[in-house]
Amino acid sequence: MRKDFPLKDLNWFRTGGNAEFFSEPRTVEEALSDLAFAKKEGLDLNILGEGANTLVSDSGCKGLTLHPANKELSLKESPEGLVLEAGCGAAVQDAIDFSLERNALGLEEFAGLPGTIGGAAFINAHFFEFFLADFLLSATVISPDGSVKEVDKDWFEYGYDVSRLHREKWLVWSAKFLLKAGSDLEAAFAKGRAFEIIRQRSRRYPKERTCGSFFRNFLPEEAQGKVPSVAFYLDKVGVKGTLSKGQAIVSRKHANMLETKEGATSADVINLAREMQKLVYKNFGLVPVPECRFLGFTSFPLYTKDTIDG
Ligand SMILES: Cc1cc2nc3c(=O)[nH]c(=O)nc-3n(C[C@H](O)[C@H](O)[C@H](O)COP(=O)(O)OP(=O)(O)OC[C@H]3O[C@@H](n4cnc5c(N)ncnc54)[C@H](O)[C@@H]3O)c2cc1C
């Protein structure tokens, strides 16, 4: 357990302040002991994976921030296929490489996706038509009061960019995925596909100091028959590579991706995101909703439908 621990180098934007308390549990026992400490001290609980989808407040993060270090990967045969068990702290790419080396196929659709298994399970990570939930069988989850249980995929109540974990604070400790057992030839094709996806990603998306798509696409009921893609509207208002606030700028490669430069603050990112919301609202009457998660903020830092006119 460390106190006043800097989170700046633990998130992709490379901004934000310190965690009041910080721990990197490697085993369930260590995680339980951390949770017991938080309960005893009355501390809020925060969970941070690779920080590829998180903006940390400049004033830091009150309470205990867990950065789980359970990176174990294992593969077992089952009557339905191969079952990959991955620790929440394992990088998604490591889980993909581990699987492909053992001819276990499916997860290569997420090749190049930054972040951990825990972060991907939180948001139901997706790439084109593939969602992580398509492969998820079950997971071991831990509640803040220390109960450990095995849950199936339905427990997560997955939707687009949303899960039960958005409402309830559970630590996903590990997850099991059902993968297809492939031949050597099929595995070679899958590796080629993974390579190509990574190549495409690096051409289309910024490679650092970003959280990928900052806003999620509009749900059908929000879009009211209009185009659901938020990047479509951001492209139209012409922010790409030009709109900036302080040291945060909209990526030249993608209108829905924000990048930070050296010296940027999280306030720069917030100010830029708010300006983007205003522009889309002014021109199209829609208020973009963030996909990015906020850590350490005392209130929601962006506009909502109720506050944008104020
Ligand atoms: C360049 C770039 C491209 C991207 N492309 C995509 C894409 O194609 N598709 C896509 O879906 N996303 C994409 N993202 C976003 C990001 O990769 C995913 O959201 C990823 O799943 C984040 O994982 P993380 O470990 O970094 O999570 P973090 O950012 O650390 O955390 C995100 C959320 O998950 C929670 N969380 C993390 N670990 C756990 C855990 N063990 N238990 C419970 N909750 C947990 C955190 O509390 C937080 O609320 C992209 C990001 C970048 C930087």
The ligand as a Gaussian input file, in Angstrom:
#p B3LYP/6-31G(d) Opt

LIG

0 1
 C       -5.384000       4.321000     -29.353000
 C       -6.597000       3.704000     -28.687000
 C       -7.502000       2.961000     -29.445000
 C       -8.625000       2.384000     -28.842000
 N       -9.468000       1.621000     -29.589000
 C      -10.524000       1.004000     -29.003000
 C      -11.374000       0.137000     -29.752000
 O      -11.175000      -0.116000     -30.929000
 N      -12.417000      -0.445000     -29.103000
 C      -12.662000      -0.214000     -27.773000
 O      -13.620000      -0.790000     -27.234000
 N      -11.863000       0.595000     -27.047000
 C      -10.804000       1.196000     -27.621000
 N       -9.995000       2.006000     -26.883000
 C      -10.276000       2.237000     -25.465000
 C       -9.544000       1.235000     -24.551000
 O       -8.617000       0.487000     -25.293000
 C      -10.542000       0.264000     -23.927000
 O      -11.581000       0.938000     -23.251000
 C       -9.837000      -0.656000     -22.936000
 O      -10.709000      -1.690000     -22.611000
 C       -9.375000       0.085000     -21.676000
 O       -8.677000      -0.840000     -20.849000
 P       -7.792000      -0.289000     -19.640000
 O       -7.209000      -1.436000     -18.918000
 O       -6.833000       0.723000     -20.135000
 O       -8.922000       0.392000     -18.762000
 P       -8.794000       1.716000     -17.883000
 O       -8.771000       2.916000     -18.756000
 O       -7.700000       1.575000     -16.906000
 O      -10.190000       1.653000     -17.113000
 C      -11.387000       1.844000     -17.848000
 C      -12.554000       1.505000     -16.912000
 O      -12.486000       0.111000     -16.578000
 C      -12.495000      -0.057000     -15.165000
 N      -11.649000      -1.224000     -14.868000
 C      -10.371000      -1.444000     -15.259000
 N       -9.947000      -2.638000     -14.787000
 C      -10.977000      -3.160000     -14.093000
 C      -11.158000      -4.365000     -13.350000
 N      -10.180000      -5.285000     -13.234000
 N      -12.347000      -4.596000     -12.742000
 C      -13.346000      -3.688000     -12.842000
 N      -13.247000      -2.524000     -13.514000
 C      -12.073000      -2.268000     -14.134000
 C      -11.915000       1.234000     -14.616000
 O      -12.347000       1.451000     -13.285000
 C      -12.481000       2.262000     -15.584000
 O      -13.791000       2.644000     -15.208000
 C       -8.853000       2.575000     -27.461000
 C       -7.927000       3.310000     -26.698000
 C       -6.812000       3.860000     -27.297000
 C       -5.812000       4.611000     -26.458000

